Amino acid sequence: MSYQASESVSSEEYNKLWHNCWNTMTTKWDKGDVSPALRELIEEKKWELPSGQGIVPGCGRGYDAMFLASPSLHMVGADLSPIAVETATKLRDAKGISSNLVEFQTLDFFNFDVPASKYQVAYDYTFFCALHPSMRAAWGSRYAEIIAPGGHLIALMYPLFKSEEDRNRGPPFLLSEADYHKVLDENFELIHIDPHCKTHDTRVGEEIITVWRRK
Ligand SMILES: C[S@@+](CC[C@H](N)C(=O)[O-])C[C@H]1O[C@@H](n2cnc3c(N)ncnc32)[C@H](O)[C@@H]1O
């Protein structure tokens, strides 16, 4: 199932697409591992993770949430689909990672109870592009609501390139750095950008990692 970027669609209707993907286990986006750009950012200390609570919205099988979790950073992997959450939880248990470090929750990013202390960090990959372009402004405002002042949003931009015949359809929807500035600049400051970050082999030239600080 795909949509035109210009088409209008309700979020209820659009969300069915994701439930359908998980019901049929059609998860072609899944690369089976942590995104190389995120691993590089953290392991090569290009930017230092805070302590506190973090969230990965649209976490899928949860590799990135598991990678970021540590005794000083409790992570929540969040997904609309209970099947995704169950799959991620089983994977975490199979890896022997404690539920004290990372938990997976079924929730809608746009509508869930945010902890009083909010999140100190969020990681967004293949989530901005998974949303219909008409939902982008709400995506930016929602991150401003859930991230604590001084907290950070790590956004791995993807896909920055699509073929001519596919560029107006999604998900994933084509995006640009300007699309992020448009919806984040009011509440976030771009503090790190690496256009030469490592990428999955099949996504070379299609990704740029960024870190934004909540004002
Ligand atoms: C393209 S997949 C990416 C999954 C994961 N980030 C990865 O790279 O493997 C997008 C995910 O976002 C989830 N999703 C879509 N809309 C959502 C929403 N409003 N709230 C939470 N999760 C959502 C979908 O169920 C799906 O698992």
The ligand as an ORCA input file, in Angstrom:
! r2SCAN-3c Opt
* xyz 0 1
  C       9.442      2.062      8.409
  S       9.148      1.312      9.944
  C      10.715      1.577     10.757
  C      10.973      0.699     11.940
  C      12.365      0.850     12.562
  N      12.653      2.233     12.890
  C      13.418      0.292     11.641
  O      14.199      1.075     11.025
  O      13.513     -0.941     11.499
  C       8.096      2.501     10.767
  C       7.549      1.994     12.089
  O       6.794      3.045     12.694
  C       5.630      2.499     13.298
  N       4.660      3.612     13.412
  C       3.994      4.219     12.406
  N       3.233      5.220     12.881
  C       3.428      5.251     14.220
  C       2.927      6.066     15.271
  N       2.040      7.053     15.039
  N       3.351      5.843     16.547
  C       4.253      4.843     16.801
  N       4.761      4.028     15.837
  C       4.349      4.229     14.567
  C       5.235      1.360     12.369
  O       4.400      0.400     12.978
  C       6.598      0.794     11.960
  O       7.016     -0.239     12.803
*
